[in-house]
């Protein structure tokens, strides 16, 4: 089978012939039906700081995956061939699909364990199932588990792309009053679809709203600084986005307003199960751009340029 593999920083993905995976003890083989392309794929290709995550090269990338189990290894009796699954990307030891020693979904089949497997309801498409495993999982965990969004809360969301759209929509569905900050004018057009109470270029446009919680899914430094200046007293700020890994902030409002600052990454299988229930209800249906496996490098190039509305999802035909 052929898979798109990472070979080193500033090197293009290579479409290589790779061995078919076979399930060992505690493993299953998943036939990938849908694989998402993430901004972190761009960063991994372009930033040498990510190289420690790739101790073995080449490595098949792709950490947002959904598919069907085709082979079940010893000790995995709770799973069977034909089960539809989404794959939470992070392993219990901190490794992840598409990194370390685990190949990801930029190839047609991969190995997974109980760390990853979540039942995908029949009502949820493979493309939505794949999107939920990282963009959805990370977004949900940050705003619900870490941020504690709930009915009656005033919430700000910075960046309404793949993650932010889901985070804002989930918060709105929970009954929160949600305000969004987004620089892409095309994405701002999704405000009513998401259920936003307001939309602007920058979150500091909502200083008068007394926001209890702000989640930054962009993370460009200036967005972090604006959030700190905007939060209400005793407010909480959650940093998710890694657009820039440094920010210069004003510590005065942190002290005077007694703010709480948290970081959030990825999420749990329980978060993914909750997301699938929302998607099953039809209330959470983020924008998606369907592509083929052959178009994965082109999609990465488009993400690198910016301005993309919706998640790129590579679809695989059934073998």
Number of C-alpha atoms within 10 A of each C-alpha: 12 17 25 26 24 24 17 19 15 14 10 14 20 16 17 14 12 13 10 13 15 16 19 16 11 15 19 27 23 32 26 30 26 29 35 31 27 22 17 17 18 18 18 20 20 16 13 12 11 15 16 10 14 18 11 14 14 16 25 28 24 25 29 30 34 33 30 21 23 18 19 24 17 11 12 16 9 7 18 15 13 13 17 25 26 32 30 32 29 21 15 11 7 8 14 21 26 25 26 17 16 20 24 28 33 30 25 24 25 25 23 24 21 17 18 20 21 21 17 25 18 11 12 19 17 26 25 27 31 32 29 31 33 27 24 29 29 24 31 30 23 27 30 16 14 18 24 13 27 18 12 12 19 24 29 34 29 33 28 27 23 25 29 28 28 27 31 31 25 26 27 23 18 15 14 22 23 29 25 29 25 21 14 16 12 11 17 21 11 17 22 11 12 25 19 21 16 16 22 17 15 18 28 19 16 19 14 10 16 16 25 21 26 30 31 29 28 24 21 16 19 15 24 26 18 19 28 25 18 24 30 21 17 16 22 24 26 22 22 24 26 16 15 13 9 12 13 9 17 12 12 11 16 19 12 10 15 14 20 16 14 14 14 18 14 19 22 18 21 13 21 27 20 13 22 26 16 16 20 18 12 11 13 20 17 21 16 16 14 16 18 15 20 14 13 21 17 11 22 21 11 14 20 15 9 11 14 17 19 17 24 26 28 25 21 20 11 10 7
